[in-house]
Amino acid sequence: MEITRPRTLTDARRPVLWWDRGRWRRSVDALAGRGMAAVTLAACALVIVIGAALLVRAWPVLSTRSPGALIWSQTWHPTQGAFGFAPFIAGSLIVTLLAMVLAVPAALFSALYLAEYARMRSAIKPLIDLLASIPSVVYGLWGVLFIVPLIRTTIGPWADRTLGHALPLFANRNPTGYGVLAGGIVLAIMVYPIIVAVTDEVLRSVPQGMREASLALGATEWETTKYVTVRKALPGIVAAVVLGFSRAFGETLAVLMVVGNVAQMPGSLFDAATPLPALIANNYGEMMSIPMFDAALMAAALMLLVVVLLFNAAARLMLARLQTESAA
Amino acid sequence: MNRQRRRHLEQRVFTTIMRLSLFLALGVLGLILVTVVRKGLGALSWNMLTQSSTGGYYLGSDEGGILNAILGSLYLAAGATALALAAGVPVVIYLHAYLGRSRLADLIRLAFDVLWGIPSIVYGAFAFTLMLLAGMRASLLGGILTLALVVLPILVRAMDEVVRLVPSELRESTLALGTTRLEMARILLRQTLPGLATAALLAFGRAIGDAAAVLFTAGYTDHMPDSLGRPVASLPLAIFFQLSSPFPAVQARAYASALVLTALILAISLLARLSMRALSKHVVR
């Protein structure tokens, strides 16, 4: 027997049929929500899982040597169990810093132009994005075919002649052209579009009214940019540079192809070096055949992860705060 | 008056510097494309595109092409994008339909931003240790899984940005008609389809160009990809391994691979722009 009186939505006493479409939809909704929450949390937990896995695998090396010895020691003899990471840390730092020195000014000026002055923005922006989408090996190939010969035949000898005697930084003892400078140049071109994209976005989030106020006071466009826009966007610009740094720090194959790969402390721009990512990529083939070698390489991966995580989290938090500020 | 002139001179100087730095970058882009196309066209031939390579990637032989790497790369990138979509779409639905604007959602976004920043060599090393644990060898499956991890954050954040643009009125009116959150998510996804397609293409492009992640996990081989459990060649590694060979015939394969890879990337970014335009016809604004 069905109930004959009219039902209302709020009627709590209506009999529950075995098939209740509303209830079915609600439970599907809840179940799907739980499933998707699980997927989301699993993906987020990946950061921790990766760190933990690398830590476990690197533990044989980390537990038997003091952190100071690992970081500062320069002796790298895997077959004798000597794992000093100093040459590789130094290699990573010098190549990355060089890339930043070359890329940051160009990237910031480009982003300023793109965001504040350019009339052909819609034509130029896709090209910058294209620069970001070119695979790293293609950059490496170009480095090998163009930058390395240029350094070998022109830049290297010239720098050695003019500055090499006075400044050891410019002394050229390496006739191949493969070295820190080649790696730095290739990396600089790779991080340029990243810094431009983030800076451009930050600059465009500066309220138009601030610019207008400055212009109305008689400031030139450049003065407005310098004193108002850039000052307002400064935390975001710093974040963009930090993001670029961490991207450059972890970049592997493009650098590996042009940096020379010698396990030494680089003393000059033209010396060969081995940054941390290149160390991992170069030696993974042998890592299972030498005791502790695999643990040492995983320790290198862990260092890379820790540095990149710190820089990235800091930059992202800065950008997020900027976003909530401009929304408020 | 003098001061006025100095201020305007300063403006002129700095806009010139800005223009120069932009032209420098675009010039480098042109230089890269010209180098790749010139070297690649010289190496490209019908056999190069239709034959698998022979004789190993270092010594090589004069015969053979790069079809194994082209197919391998397409399989790797397609598999990785499909897997990342399967994991990424639920994440985006959860973020937008279930969480909305909340601290937890911001935290999840931060986590994916951080994941995005992790270098692919670290993903490679991580996946390699897991594969050792599971007794897996370098294989197509290993490469697909690793690349899926690499592109998942890119995909999630790109889709997230697109779904965020849907006006909140649309959500509210959908919910007001009595839909559940899950049913509303279907409306959200249909509205943002062009953006989602663009995000998937972006992820595909990233996956096909990534070399460090597949170095340990997919390996390299002269053979055509034939099974999920066997090593597979890829275009980035074809460039990397064959470029250092002393033999011109093998180097030519690296140049040809670079041209094919760059052409694929160009095609993908063009397609991404077109899909954005073509599919957005049906979007309610």
Interface residues (C-beta under 8 A of the other chain):
Chain A: R25 R26 V28 D29 A32 G33 G35 M36 A37 V39 T40 A43 C44 L46 V47 I50 A53 L54 R57 P105 A106 A107 F109 S110 L112 Y113 L114 Y117 A118 I124 P126 L127 I128 D129 L130 L131 S133 I134 P135 S136 V137 V138 Y139 G140 L141 W142 V144 L145 F146 I189 Y192 P193 V196 T220 E221 W222 E223 T225 L243 S246 R247 F249 G250 E251 T252 L253 M257 P277 I280 A281 Y284 L297 M298 A301 L304 L305 V308 L309 F311 N312 A313 R316 L317 A320
Chain B: R7 H8 E10 Q11 F14 T15 I17 M18 R19 S21 L22 L24 A25 L26 V28 L29 L31 I32 T35 V36 K39 A87 P90 V91 I93 Y94 L95 Y98 D106 L107 I108 L110 A111 F112 D113 V114 L115 W116 G117 I118 P119 S120 I121 V122 Y123 A125 F126 F128 T129 L130 L149 L152 V156 T180 R181 L182 E183 L202 G205 R206 I208 G209 D210 A211 A212 L215 F216 P236 L237 I239 F240 L243 A254 Y255 A258 L261 T262 I265 L266 I268 S269 R273
